[in-house]
Amino acid sequence: MHPHAGQGEGERSGKTVRRTRPAFTLVEILIVVIILGILAGIVIPNITSVTDIARETNLKENLSKIRAHIQVYRNQHADFPTGDAFIAQMTKYSSFTGGTADARSDVFRFGPYLEQMPPNPISDLSTIRKSTNPAEAFPPGDLDGGWWYNEVTGAFFADLTNAHTDQDGVRYNQY
């Protein structure tokens, strides 16, 4: 076999021949980047919308459950929980008069109504702002807190500013 058999003509003459490997051109890379940008522009708003809808649903579910437990408390105690002790009265054992304890006993035989006070899914706060004005039906809408509770009427709402609205324009603090 000839010593140079199988080699290219350029290699026989002492010159090195470079073989080019297929690669992406700059135009092809730009087209891919543009397509990815368009897809991101379509997908990201949809993900944000799904997140907002999930928060709204969670808020509605929390409000429904807490309001139901407030009514159970009222039926068992003949009164609404007090604003200052609301979290304790909902998450601990309670006496007929509203006193609370960590353990069940003959005196503290009611509750607990909630395992823990859930945070407001919009503000991520569990604080309770109370009202004792029976004419006040909704939170004032002046700050972003946790929850708003009227201890006279038993009304319970999200304590959020009026700027927080759902897709239909309904304020979260009016749910």
N, C-alpha and C positions, 0 to 999 in steps of 0.2 A: 504494500500500500504506500502510496506517495506520502511523504512527510507532511505535506500541506493539504492533504485531501480533507474535504469537509469544511474548509475555511473559506471565508469570502475572499473575493478578489482583492479587496483593500488590505486584508490581513496578510496576504501573500506578498504584497509589495512592501510590507513593513509599516503600513499605515493602519491605525486602529479605526474600525468602523463602529460607530455608535448605533445601537438599535434603540429606537424610541418606543417607550411603552405608552399605551393609550392612557390619556389623562383628561380631566375635565378642563374645559376652557373657562376663562373668566366669564364669558357670556352665559354659559350653562350654570355656573355657580350663582350668578346674579339672578337668573330665572328661578332657581330653586329657592333662594332667599326671599324673593318677591312672593312666590306662592306660599311659603311658610308664613310670611307677614299677613297675607290676605286671610289665610286660615285662622291665624291667631286673632285677627280682627273680628272674625265671625264667632269663634268659640268663646273667647274671654267674656264678652258681655252676657252670653248665655249662662256661663258658670256663675257670674255675679248675680244674675237674676234668680237662679236656682237657690243660691245662698240666701238672698233676701226673702224669698218665699219660704224657705225652711225656718228662718228666724220668725217670720210672721206666724207660721203654723205653730211653732214652739211657744210663742207668746200667747196665742189663743188657747192652746192646751193648758198652759200653766194657769192662766186666768180662770179657765173653766174649773180646773181641779181645786184651786185655792178657794174660789167662791163656793163650790159645793161643800168643802170642809168647813168654811165659815158657817154655813147653814146647819151642818151637823153639830158644830160647837154650840150654836144658838139653841138648837133643839134640846141639847143635853144640859145646858147651863142657864137657859131662860134669858140669855143676854148675849151680845156680841163680845168677842175678845176685846180687851182694852188695847189702845194704841201703843202704850209704853211697854206692855208685856206681850204684844201680839206674837212675836216669834217664839217666845218660850211657851205661850199657851197653845200654840199650834204644833210644836215639836216635842213637847214633854207631856208627862202625865199631869192631869189637872183635877182639882177638887171642884165641887159644885160652885163654889164662890170665885173660882178663877185662879187660885193659888197653884203653883207648879212644883213638881218634884221629878227627879230623874228615875225613880222606881215606882212601880204600881203598888198601891196599898188600898185599904178599905176607904180611906179618905180621898186619895188621888187615884180614882178609878176610871177616869175618862181620858181618852186620847191614847197616844199622840195621834194627831190628825195628819201630820206631814212628817216624813223621815227627816227632812231638812228644808229650810226655806230656799226655794230655787232662785237663782239669780234671774233678773230680767234679761232675756236673751238679746235685747238691743243694747243695753248699757252695761251688762254683765255685773250689776250691783244687786245685792239682796236687802238693802236698807229699806225701812218702812217710814214714809212720811205720813203722819196722821192728821186728821181733821176732826174737830168736834162740832163743826157747824152743820146742822142737819140740812140747811139749804144748799150746801156745797155738794153738787152731784158728781162733778168730775174734777180731776186735778187741775190746778191753775195753768199748767203748761208753760211754766217759767224756768224749769231746770231739768236736767237729765239725771234722774236718780234711779232708784230701784223700783219700789212699789208705792202706791198711794192708797191709804185706807181711811175711810170715814167710820169711826168707831160708834157713831150714833145710828147710822143707817146700814152699816155693814157693806157699803159700796167699796169695791176693790178694783183698782186700775193700775196700769203701767204709769209710773211717774216720769214722763218724758215731755220734752218741749213740743209745742204745736208743730214744729218743723218736721217731725217724724211722721210720715204718712205712707200708706200702702199704695199699691199700683192704681187703686181706684180713688185715691185722694183722701181716704178716711184716716184720721189721725190715730196713731197707736194708743194715745192716752184716752181715746173714746171707745176702744174695743170693749 
